Amino acid sequence: MIEDIIRDHQQNYLTILNMVSSLLYNSNKARDEETRGSYSMSEKIPAQVSHMNRLTGVTDVDCINNLRMDRNAFGRLCRILRDRCGLVDQRYVRVEEQVAMFLSTLAHHTKNRVVGFQFLRSKHTVSRYIHEVMRGVIHLHRTLFVQPSLVDDSCDNPRWKWFKGCLGALDGTYINVRVSTTDAPRYRSRKGEIATNTLAVCDRFIRFVYILSGWEGSVADSRVLRDAVTQPNGLKVPKGINFDWHRLD
């Protein structure tokens, strides 16, 4: 008799648990459907278009402040990446937005989640197009880097006329980076910042000829220069040509 009563109570208890579990499942399912509906692309697209218009469609000041280039330079870069690197408009992301996400990350050292919030995109989308644009920019190194011309006797520029036969100028700069805690001492520069020691070479019109980045901030400039001139694909100076240190500032 007692066993029957206990068995009945157990069955009732299991029935109640099943009913509660079913109610919770239906409630969560309805909530998930409601959440998915609130993030539909049709609602996000106007905000995304509005953000891009504010960046590149209103004034050069806003474009320079956010992307570090004016609207003309931004448009020319997008056209070059389209024509020479194969970047194409995707279903929801045009080339202009891909390039804007890339430049925003570089210009302000911003994380993917922050860029994704600004552009109303997922972190995966931001990471994907940043890598695609980066591959395109690397492919353009022969186009973006110029071949310098000699400083001849006809040069009347007061900064260069004293350097006859020179091709340009080179200098080092520190670029702040994020590294792991164990690597931080190697990247600490003489100014106390966590940075990479980068060598930049320009012609006399301040156009880039060569860039070497990646060295730790604690490394001396002479070591970075020695690495640049000894690499197989490094900085090459024609024989008989002077390439003098001349600070750009």
Buried (B, 14 or more C-beta within 10 A) or exposed (E): EEEEEEEEEEEEEEEEEEEEEEEEEEEEEEEEEEEEEEEEEEEEEEEBEEBBEEBBEEEBEBBBEBBBBBBEBBBEBBEBBBEEBEBEEBEEBBBBBBBBBBBBBBBBEBEBEBBBEBBBBEBEBBBBBBEBBEEBBEBBEEEBBBEBEBBEEEBEEEEBEEBEEBBBBBBBEBBEBEBEEEEEEEBBBEEEEBBBBBBBBBBBEEEBBBBBEEBBBEBEBEEBBEBBEEEEEBBEEEEEEEBEEBEEE
